[in-house]
């Protein structure tokens, strides 16, 4: 069955390519950017995304490709850069990517209060939307996003149905399969009629993706750690430019904090908390010597390598999947696996192998620097050598599937030093287009052992609720109560106004008849 589906999918992709080339490209090649036409012939996932959105109907898929490709050329999507966007639009922070929802999808924020309807700037704002979506699409290749349509503090001047329609079309036509859901937060009542129109644009299938929320229920879709304060969250993030928000990956804390620290205090803390399974602390000089010995091109040193390296990583299983990059082979390829209970392995291992003829500098960044220790997090790898990077949760903090790691690598000149000062200077000067990047997700392995929950355990778990959690719950209850009081007050005011109007009307009628018959 699976083989038949794969064959059918391959046939549909081939039909789309052949017919698009024959029916749309031949006589009207100037309609499209040649790079899009070339990508269509090479990228199966791209063709499949259009096919799936059109339920594998080839005729409808071709029409969608035609419309999408014309738009891409009109907007010069392939050439959009920061320089294409007015700086004030990038600085205002109305549109950006930041954080993840509970399903691990990236959040695409649209802060409507920063948008003022103006025909002079609408094209630039559309380019900004396209810039972010194209930037994300090239990095994630098909992984959906959750649109956070933040309508808090929105006035009548911010209502621009043309702009909303453009955003809808981006996900309906230009970037199919990229929309996970659209969370609409704190929508004013004045926009109810407008969003009835929006629903008609989306179509019946996509209407289910709209999630209307308030501060009370937005946490059903996004956890508090990625919600700003005005949504009832705890995320301290504040947008600023420059630089662009870079997927929330933060500088490795070996440079400015304890998460990836490799000093003596950090090492002692590790030994006390993890006991025998903790890696022995080694200095930068010892790390460099060790990395030189772990060379896959020297078979005579294999026994020595096993003795020194395997003794330090014997608690870890070597990852099987491998991402083959131009500078480094990285294992695992996509996910770091962590145990979900104390009895299971808390640490995860990343293996980097240098496949170039030069020294490769690397560093590890993460979306949750307060949670993890990374050793080493900022170092180098000799030609043909391998490096084991150990990632462990810090201080008993919980691993989340929303956490991400970014491995950055760049070739160094043979004459360059590899000490901390030289590496810091190297990363300041290396051009962005010379840096290889690879992202890893976190995966929590559920325990296979049967578990039981006693009354005592339950009572203990209940006692772990922090005062902060209770405070947030109390705030939500008070907020709900305040809103209810406001609604009751408005009803009372309306009744009083209606009664006064009735009395005045009766007085007017009585006066009219009195004057008529007197």
Backbone torsions as a table, in degrees:
resi	resn	phi	psi	omega
1	UNK	NA	-46.3	-179.5
2	UNK	-64.4	-38.0	179.7
3	UNK	-65.7	-38.6	178.9
4	UNK	-65.0	-43.2	179.6
5	UNK	-62.4	-40.7	179.2
6	UNK	-64.3	-41.5	178.4
7	UNK	-65.7	-41.1	179.1
8	UNK	-65.1	-40.0	179.0
9	UNK	-64.2	-44.0	179.5
10	UNK	-62.2	-38.0	178.8
11	UNK	-65.8	-42.9	179.5
12	UNK	-63.4	-43.5	179.0
13	UNK	-61.1	-43.2	179.1
14	UNK	-63.7	-40.8	178.8
15	UNK	-62.8	-43.1	179.9
16	UNK	-60.5	-47.8	-178.6
17	UNK	-62.3	-46.4	-177.1
18	UNK	-64.4	-46.7	-177.3
19	UNK	-70.8	-37.0	178.5
20	UNK	-63.9	-40.9	178.9
21	UNK	-64.9	-40.2	-174.8
22	UNK	-80.6	-38.0	-170.8
23	UNK	-98.8	-22.0	-173.3
24	UNK	-119.5	-33.1	-171.9
25	UNK	-89.7	-38.4	-170.1
26	UNK	-52.7	-55.0	-174.6
27	UNK	-92.4	-13.0	-173.0
28	UNK	-131.5	42.8	-174.4
29	UNK	-63.8	-24.7	-179.2
30	UNK	-74.3	-7.2	179.0
31	UNK	-70.9	-26.7	-170.4
32	UNK	-120.2	159.0	171.1
33	UNK	-74.9	124.2	-179.1
34	UNK	-54.9	-28.3	179.8
35	UNK	-67.1	-33.7	176.8
36	UNK	-70.3	-41.2	178.9
37	UNK	-62.7	-41.4	179.7
38	UNK	-66.8	-41.1	179.9
39	UNK	-64.8	-35.8	178.8
40	UNK	-59.4	-35.7	-179.0
41	UNK	-78.1	-13.4	-173.7
42	UNK	-114.9	-29.2	-172.8
43	UNK	-101.0	100.9	179.9
44	UNK	-62.8	-38.8	-177.6
45	UNK	-63.0	-36.4	-179.6
46	UNK	-66.1	-46.4	178.5
47	UNK	-62.6	-42.7	-177.9
48	UNK	-63.1	-34.8	179.8
49	UNK	-63.2	-39.4	177.3
50	UNK	-69.9	-40.7	179.3
51	UNK	-61.7	-47.4	-178.7
52	UNK	-61.5	-40.1	-178.5
53	UNK	-66.7	-24.0	178.8
54	UNK	-109.2	24.6	173.5
55	UNK	53.7	37.8	176.1
56	UNK	62.3	22.1	174.0
57	UNK	-90.4	111.9	-171.7
58	UNK	-63.5	-42.6	-178.9
59	UNK	-58.8	-44.5	180.0
60	UNK	-68.5	-35.3	178.4
61	UNK	-63.9	-41.1	-179.8
62	UNK	-63.9	-41.2	178.3
63	UNK	-63.0	-40.4	-179.8
64	UNK	-66.4	-41.6	177.2
65	UNK	-62.2	-41.9	179.6
66	UNK	-59.9	-48.8	-180.0
67	UNK	-64.6	-42.9	-178.1
68	UNK	-65.4	-44.6	-177.9
69	UNK	-67.4	-37.2	176.6
70	UNK	-63.0	-41.9	178.7
71	UNK	-63.6	-42.2	-178.4
72	UNK	-61.5	-38.0	178.2
73	UNK	-72.8	-41.4	-179.8
74	UNK	-60.4	-38.7	-178.5
75	UNK	-89.4	-3.2	-176.5
76	UNK	52.3	47.3	-173.1
77	UNK	-59.1	-40.3	-177.6
78	UNK	-67.2	-17.1	-177.5
79	UNK	-110.0	5.7	-179.4
80	UNK	-68.4	128.7	176.4
81	UNK	-135.9	178.4	175.9
82	UNK	-57.7	-35.0	-178.9
83	UNK	-67.4	-18.5	179.9
84	UNK	-77.8	-15.2	-173.9
85	UNK	-108.9	133.4	175.5
86	UNK	-55.4	136.1	-175.2
87	UNK	-58.0	-36.4	-176.8
88	UNK	-64.0	-30.3	177.7
89	UNK	-69.9	-36.4	177.5
90	UNK	-71.9	-31.3	-177.2
91	UNK	-78.1	-29.5	-172.3
92	UNK	-70.0	-28.4	176.6
93	UNK	78.3	34.6	179.0
94	UNK	-86.1	-22.2	-177.4
95	UNK	-142.0	125.5	179.3
96	UNK	-168.4	167.3	175.2
97	UNK	-104.5	132.3	178.0
98	UNK	-167.0	129.4	172.6
99	UNK	81.7	-178.3	-176.1
100	UNK	-139.0	150.8	173.7
101	UNK	-84.5	-176.4	-175.5
102	UNK	-69.9	-15.3	177.9
103	UNK	-95.0	3.0	179.2
104	UNK	86.6	9.8	178.7
105	UNK	-84.6	143.3	178.9
106	UNK	-64.5	144.1	178.0
107	UNK	-95.6	127.0	178.1
108	UNK	-108.3	103.7	-171.8
109	UNK	-86.5	132.0	171.5
110	UNK	-125.9	102.7	-178.6
111	UNK	-89.0	96.6	-169.7
112	UNK	-64.6	-27.4	-177.1
113	UNK	-63.3	-21.1	178.7
114	UNK	-86.9	-2.3	-178.8
115	UNK	-100.6	121.9	174.3
116	UNK	-114.1	128.7	-177.7
117	UNK	-61.8	119.8	-177.9
118	UNK	-157.7	115.2	-176.7
119	UNK	-64.6	-20.5	-179.1
120	UNK	-74.1	-26.4	-175.2
121	UNK	-111.5	-3.0	-173.8
122	UNK	-62.1	-37.2	-179.5
123	UNK	-64.6	-41.8	178.7
124	UNK	-64.1	-36.9	179.2
125	UNK	-68.7	-36.3	176.1
126	UNK	-66.2	-38.8	177.6
127	UNK	-64.0	-35.3	179.0
128	UNK	-65.2	-41.8	175.9
129	UNK	-60.0	-48.6	-178.8
130	UNK	-63.1	-38.8	179.9
131	UNK	-59.5	-47.7	-178.7
132	UNK	-67.4	-43.1	-178.3
133	UNK	-66.1	-41.4	179.1
134	UNK	-67.5	-39.4	177.8
135	UNK	-60.4	-44.1	180.0
136	UNK	-69.0	-43.0	-177.1
137	UNK	-61.0	-38.3	-179.1
138	UNK	-69.5	-28.2	-179.1
139	UNK	-84.8	-41.3	-171.4
140	UNK	-102.8	-17.3	173.2
141	UNK	50.6	60.8	171.2
142	UNK	108.4	-11.5	-179.9
143	UNK	-72.5	127.8	-173.3
144	UNK	-70.1	162.6	176.4
145	UNK	-119.4	156.9	172.5
146	UNK	-107.9	120.6	-179.3
147	UNK	-83.7	123.3	176.3
148	UNK	-99.9	97.5	-178.5
149	UNK	-88.5	90.9	-174.3
150	UNK	-87.0	108.1	-177.3
151	UNK	-102.5	11.4	178.7
152	UNK	-63.6	142.5	179.7
153	UNK	59.0	29.9	-177.9
154	UNK	-91.2	134.9	177.6
155	UNK	-107.4	178.2	-177.4
156	UNK	-63.9	-28.3	-179.4
157	UNK	-69.3	-17.8	-177.6
158	UNK	-88.6	-8.4	-178.2
159	UNK	-79.2	111.7	-178.6
160	UNK	-135.5	96.5	-174.1
161	UNK	-68.0	-27.3	177.2
162	UNK	-64.8	-41.4	178.8
163	UNK	-67.8	-41.2	178.1
164	UNK	-63.0	-41.7	-180.0
165	UNK	-63.4	-38.1	178.1
166	UNK	-61.7	-44.0	179.0
167	UNK	-61.6	-42.2	178.1
168	UNK	-60.9	-44.8	-179.1
169	UNK	-64.6	-31.5	178.0
170	UNK	-56.8	-40.9	-177.6
171	UNK	-90.1	-21.8	178.7
172	UNK	-81.8	-35.9	-170.6
173	UNK	-122.3	-48.6	-168.7
174	UNK	-83.6	-34.0	179.1
175	UNK	-130.5	68.7	-176.2
176	UNK	-64.3	146.7	178.0
177	UNK	72.4	4.3	-178.8
178	UNK	-88.5	-14.3	-176.6
179	UNK	-91.2	114.9	173.5
180	UNK	-80.7	-49.9	176.1
181	UNK	-168.5	164.3	177.0
182	UNK	-121.0	109.7	-179.2
183	UNK	-90.9	113.7	-178.2
184	UNK	-100.7	114.5	-172.6
185	UNK	-104.5	128.9	170.6
186	UNK	57.0	52.1	-178.8
187	UNK	-73.9	125.1	177.6
188	UNK	-65.5	149.7	-177.3
189	UNK	-61.7	-26.5	-177.5
190	UNK	-66.4	-17.1	-178.4
191	UNK	-98.4	6.6	179.6
192	UNK	-57.9	-46.6	-178.6
193	UNK	-64.8	-38.0	-179.1
194	UNK	-63.7	-39.7	-177.6
195	UNK	-77.5	-15.3	168.9
196	UNK	-66.6	-35.7	175.6
197	UNK	-68.0	-40.8	-179.8
198	UNK	-59.8	-40.9	179.5
199	UNK	-60.5	-37.5	179.0
200	UNK	-68.3	-30.4	177.4
201	UNK	-71.1	-37.6	-177.6
202	UNK	-68.3	-35.8	-174.6
203	UNK	90.5	159.1	-173.5
204	UNK	-60.8	-34.8	-176.7
205	UNK	-70.0	-37.8	-175.6
206	UNK	-86.3	-13.7	-179.2
207	UNK	-60.7	-33.2	180.0
208	UNK	-64.3	-16.0	179.9
209	UNK	-82.7	-10.5	177.1
210	UNK	-80.0	128.2	179.8
211	UNK	-125.7	104.4	-179.9
212	UNK	-84.7	123.6	-173.1
213	UNK	-134.3	163.8	171.0
214	UNK	-129.7	-173.2	179.7
215	UNK	-62.3	-24.9	-177.1
216	UNK	-74.5	-30.3	-172.9
217	UNK	-126.6	2.8	179.5
218	UNK	-64.1	-24.1	179.2
219	UNK	-71.7	-6.9	172.9
220	UNK	-65.5	-24.0	-174.9
221	UNK	-114.0	-30.6	-178.6
222	UNK	-132.8	130.5	180.0
223	UNK	-73.7	160.8	-172.8
224	UNK	-59.9	-27.6	-176.0
225	UNK	-67.7	-18.1	178.3
226	UNK	-115.8	15.0	175.9
227	UNK	-108.0	136.9	177.6
228	UNK	-70.6	168.8	-175.4
229	UNK	-59.4	-38.7	-175.9
230	UNK	-71.3	-9.4	174.4
231	UNK	-102.0	8.8	-179.2
232	UNK	86.4	13.1	-178.3
233	UNK	-96.9	-172.5	-177.6
234	UNK	-124.5	10.6	-176.8
235	UNK	-72.7	118.2	-178.7
236	UNK	-82.6	1.4	-175.5
237	UNK	-57.5	134.1	173.6
238	UNK	-129.2	122.1	-177.6
239	UNK	-64.3	137.7	173.1
240	UNK	-150.2	154.7	178.4
241	UNK	-144.1	141.7	-7.3
242	UNK	-79.7	169.7	-2.7
243	UNK	-85.2	-179.4	174.3
244	UNK	-65.7	150.4	174.5
245	UNK	-62.3	118.8	-172.9
246	UNK	-103.5	68.2	175.9
247	UNK	57.7	21.6	176.0
248	UNK	67.1	8.3	178.1
249	UNK	-77.0	128.4	-175.2
250	UNK	-106.7	157.4	-177.7
251	UNK	-55.8	137.6	179.7
252	UNK	-58.6	135.4	-170.3
253	UNK	-80.0	8.8	169.2
254	UNK	-66.4	-17.7	-178.4
255	UNK	-92.8	-24.3	-175.2
256	UNK	-151.1	24.0	178.7
257	UNK	-179.2	-175.5	-169.2
258	UNK	-87.3	-13.1	-170.7
259	UNK	-63.3	-47.7	-179.4
260	UNK	-107.8	20.0	-176.9
261	UNK	-64.9	143.4	179.7
262	UNK	-123.9	25.6	179.1
263	UNK	-84.3	179.5	-173.7
264	UNK	-66.3	-38.6	-179.2
265	UNK	-61.3	-43.2	178.8
266	UNK	-62.2	-42.2	-177.3
267	UNK	-65.4	-43.1	179.0
268	UNK	-62.5	-39.2	178.8
269	UNK	-63.3	-40.7	177.3
270	UNK	-61.0	-46.2	-175.9
271	UNK	-63.4	-40.8	-179.9
272	UNK	-66.8	-37.6	-174.9
273	UNK	-84.5	-33.1	-173.4
274	UNK	-109.8	-10.2	174.9
275	UNK	64.8	-136.8	-172.7
276	UNK	-66.6	-25.4	-175.8
277	UNK	-80.0	-7.9	-178.1
278	UNK	-74.7	141.3	177.3
279	UNK	-67.5	144.4	175.6
280	UNK	-69.3	142.5	179.9
281	UNK	-78.7	133.9	177.1
282	UNK	-130.4	148.5	-178.2
283	UNK	-77.4	169.8	179.3
284	UNK	-59.0	-39.1	179.6
285	UNK	-64.7	-41.3	179.5
286	UNK	-66.7	-37.1	177.9
287	UNK	-61.0	-45.0	-178.7
288	UNK	-61.7	-43.3	179.2
289	UNK	-63.7	-40.5	-179.4
290	UNK	-65.0	-42.8	-178.9
291	UNK	-62.8	-34.9	179.5
292	UNK	-67.6	-31.3	-179.5
293	UNK	-78.7	-28.3	-179.3
294	UNK	-83.1	66.7	-175.9
295	UNK	-112.8	121.2	-173.9
296	UNK	-73.2	-8.1	-178.8
297	UNK	-92.9	-1.1	-177.7
298	UNK	-117.1	90.6	-177.3
299	UNK	-64.7	-26.8	-176.9
300	UNK	-67.9	-19.9	-177.3
301	UNK	-97.9	10.5	-174.3
302	UNK	-63.7	-42.8	-179.0
303	UNK	-63.6	-43.7	178.6
304	UNK	-64.2	-39.3	178.2
305	UNK	-60.8	-47.0	-179.3
306	UNK	-60.8	-38.9	-177.3
307	UNK	-66.1	-41.8	-173.5
308	UNK	-88.9	-34.9	-175.9
309	UNK	-89.9	-47.2	-176.5
310	UNK	-64.0	-29.4	178.3
311	UNK	-66.7	-26.6	179.9
312	UNK	-88.2	-23.2	-176.7
313	UNK	-120.4	21.6	-175.5
314	UNK	-65.4	-22.5	-179.0
315	UNK	-77.3	-8.6	-174.9
316	UNK	-106.8	143.6	171.1
317	UNK	-90.8	132.0	-179.9
318	UNK	-64.4	130.4	178.0
319	UNK	-62.1	146.0	-177.2
320	UNK	-93.8	-39.6	-177.4
321	UNK	-77.2	147.3	-175.1
322	UNK	-135.2	131.3	170.2
323	UNK	-95.0	122.5	-176.1
324	UNK	-100.0	93.4	179.3
325	UNK	-91.0	171.7	-178.3
326	UNK	-69.4	-24.4	-179.3
327	UNK	-110.3	-42.5	-176.8
328	UNK	-128.9	143.6	162.7
329	UNK	-93.1	128.8	-173.3
330	UNK	-119.4	128.7	178.2
331	UNK	-131.1	128.5	5.8
332	UNK	-73.7	166.5	-174.7
333	UNK	-78.9	-35.5	-171.7
334	UNK	-132.3	-37.5	-170.4
335	UNK	-131.9	140.6	170.8
336	UNK	-95.1	128.8	-176.3
337	UNK	-100.5	126.3	177.4
338	UNK	-121.9	145.2	175.4
339	UNK	-72.1	150.7	-176.9
340	UNK	-92.7	-10.4	-179.0
341	UNK	-127.4	167.3	-177.6
342	UNK	-65.1	-28.3	-177.9
343	UNK	-75.2	-15.8	-178.4
344	UNK	-97.3	166.6	-176.2
345	UNK	-62.9	123.2	-178.3
346	UNK	-84.4	-25.7	-174.3
347	UNK	-93.8	160.6	174.0
348	UNK	-129.2	152.0	-176.1
349	UNK	-117.4	131.5	172.4
350	UNK	-113.7	127.7	179.5
351	UNK	-110.5	122.4	178.0
352	UNK	-108.1	133.2	176.9
353	UNK	-125.2	123.3	-178.9
354	UNK	-78.2	118.6	-178.4
355	UNK	-107.1	15.9	179.3
356	UNK	-108.0	178.9	178.2
357	UNK	-98.2	5.6	-179.4
358	UNK	-120.3	166.9	171.7
359	UNK	-68.0	137.9	178.2
360	UNK	-116.0	121.1	174.0
361	UNK	-82.8	143.5	178.0
362	UNK	-141.0	155.5	169.9
363	UNK	-149.3	155.5	-176.0
364	UNK	-115.0	130.5	176.9
365	UNK	-121.1	160.0	-176.2
366	UNK	-145.3	155.6	177.0
367	UNK	-80.8	-12.6	-177.3
368	UNK	-133.1	69.5	-174.5
369	UNK	-64.5	-21.4	-179.7
370	UNK	-75.1	-10.9	-173.1
371	UNK	-98.6	-26.7	-164.3
372	UNK	-124.5	148.8	164.6
373	UNK	-103.3	137.6	-179.5
374	UNK	-130.3	120.0	-175.9
375	UNK	-134.1	121.1	-14.1
376	UNK	-79.6	153.0	-178.4
377	UNK	-107.6	-14.0	-177.8
378	UNK	-150.8	95.9	-174.1
379	UNK	-152.8	-158.2	-179.8
380	UNK	-141.3	163.9	-177.5
381	UNK	-134.0	127.6	-178.5
382	UNK	-72.2	159.6	179.2
383	UNK	-55.4	129.6	177.8
384	UNK	76.5	-1.9	-176.9
385	UNK	-92.6	166.1	176.0
386	UNK	-122.3	149.9	178.5
387	UNK	-128.8	133.3	173.9
388	UNK	-97.2	123.7	177.1
389	UNK	-108.8	124.9	-178.8
390	UNK	-101.5	126.2	178.9
391	UNK	-114.1	124.3	-179.2
392	UNK	-138.0	141.3	175.9
393	UNK	-62.7	142.1	-174.9
394	UNK	-98.6	129.7	172.2
395	UNK	62.0	31.7	178.0
396	UNK	76.4	11.1	179.5
397	UNK	-68.5	152.3	-174.1
398	UNK	-86.3	133.4	174.3
399	UNK	-72.7	139.4	179.5
400	UNK	-121.5	143.7	177.2
401	UNK	-66.5	-14.6	179.5
402	UNK	-82.4	-14.5	-178.3
403	UNK	-72.4	146.1	-179.2
404	UNK	-132.8	153.3	174.0
405	UNK	-124.5	142.6	178.5
406	UNK	-121.6	124.1	175.6
407	UNK	-104.1	122.1	179.8
408	UNK	-111.9	138.1	-178.3
409	UNK	-143.3	146.9	178.0
410	UNK	-153.8	145.2	-179.8
411	UNK	-73.9	141.7	177.0
412	UNK	-112.1	155.8	174.1
413	UNK	-73.2	148.9	-176.8
414	UNK	-59.3	-30.0	-177.1
415	UNK	-80.5	-10.2	-176.5
416	UNK	-73.1	143.4	174.3
417	UNK	-78.1	161.7	-177.7
418	UNK	-121.9	20.0	176.4
419	UNK	-75.8	171.2	-178.6
420	UNK	-55.5	-43.5	-178.3
421	UNK	-66.5	-42.1	-179.9
422	UNK	-65.8	-39.9	179.4
423	UNK	-66.1	-40.8	178.9
424	UNK	-60.3	-45.5	179.3
425	UNK	-66.4	-37.6	-179.7
426	UNK	-60.9	-44.8	-177.9
427	UNK	-70.0	-23.6	176.6
428	UNK	-73.5	-29.6	-171.5
429	UNK	-102.5	-21.1	-173.7
430	UNK	-66.3	132.1	178.7
431	UNK	-64.8	146.2	-177.6
432	UNK	-59.4	-38.0	-176.7
433	UNK	-73.9	-4.5	177.2
434	UNK	-98.2	0.0	-175.6
435	UNK	-98.5	125.9	172.6
436	UNK	-86.5	135.9	179.3
437	UNK	-126.4	140.8	175.1
438	UNK	-143.7	136.1	-174.9
439	UNK	-108.0	143.6	177.0
440	UNK	-126.5	138.1	175.3
441	UNK	-95.8	162.0	174.6
442	UNK	-97.3	141.7	178.9
443	UNK	-132.9	127.0	179.9
444	UNK	-95.3	121.1	180.0
445	UNK	-85.3	118.2	179.6
446	UNK	-70.4	143.8	-179.9
447	UNK	-68.7	138.8	177.9
448	UNK	-91.1	-7.0	-179.5
449	UNK	-80.3	140.6	178.1
450	UNK	-66.7	141.1	-180.0
451	UNK	-124.8	151.1	177.1
452	UNK	-126.5	150.0	-178.7
453	UNK	-118.9	110.6	179.0
454	UNK	-88.5	166.8	179.5
455	UNK	-62.0	-36.3	179.3
456	UNK	-65.0	-44.4	178.0
457	UNK	-59.8	-42.6	-177.7
458	UNK	-63.6	-41.7	179.4
459	UNK	-64.2	-37.8	179.2
460	UNK	-65.0	-43.2	179.9
461	UNK	-63.4	-39.2	179.4
462	UNK	-64.4	-34.8	-177.6
463	UNK	-71.5	-14.5	-178.8
464	UNK	-79.9	-7.0	177.5
465	UNK	-59.8	124.7	-176.9
466	UNK	-81.0	161.0	177.7
467	UNK	-64.2	-27.4	178.8
468	UNK	-66.3	-42.0	177.9
469	UNK	-61.2	-46.1	-179.7
470	UNK	-63.8	-36.7	179.7
471	UNK	-64.4	-42.4	178.6
472	UNK	-64.1	-40.5	178.6
473	UNK	-63.7	-42.6	179.6
474	UNK	-62.7	-40.8	178.3
475	UNK	-61.6	-40.6	179.4
476	UNK	-64.7	-40.2	178.7
477	UNK	-64.8	-42.3	179.1
478	UNK	-64.9	-37.9	178.8
479	UNK	-64.4	-42.4	178.3
480	UNK	-63.0	-41.8	-179.8
481	UNK	-64.7	-39.4	179.6
482	UNK	-64.7	-42.3	178.7
483	UNK	-63.1	-39.3	179.1
484	UNK	-64.7	-41.8	178.1
485	UNK	-62.3	-41.1	178.5
486	UNK	-61.5	-41.6	179.5
487	UNK	-65.0	-42.8	178.7
488	UNK	-62.8	-42.5	-179.0
489	UNK	-62.3	-41.0	178.3
490	UNK	-64.1	-38.7	178.5
491	UNK	-63.4	-43.5	179.7
492	UNK	-63.2	-44.0	179.7
493	UNK	-61.8	-41.3	-179.5
494	UNK	-64.9	-41.5	179.0
495	UNK	-63.0	-42.8	179.3
496	UNK	-63.2	-41.9	179.4
497	UNK	-63.8	-42.2	179.6
498	UNK	-64.9	-40.2	178.5
499	UNK	-64.3	-43.5	179.1
500	UNK	-62.5	-41.6	179.0
501	UNK	-63.1	-39.1	179.2
502	UNK	-65.0	-44.1	179.8
503	UNK	-62.2	-45.2	179.2
504	UNK	-61.6	-39.7	-180.0
505	UNK	-64.0	-43.2	178.7
506	UNK	-64.0	-41.3	179.5
507	UNK	-62.3	-40.0	179.4
508	UNK	-65.0	-43.3	-179.8
509	UNK	-63.7	-44.0	-179.8
510	UNK	-63.0	-43.3	179.7
511	UNK	-63.1	-38.4	-179.0
512	UNK	-63.5	-46.5	-179.4
513	UNK	-69.1	-33.0	178.5
514	UNK	-64.0	-45.7	179.1
515	UNK	-67.5	-32.8	-177.5
516	UNK	-68.1	-38.2	-174.3
517	UNK	-103.6	-0.4	-179.6
518	UNK	-85.5	NA	NA
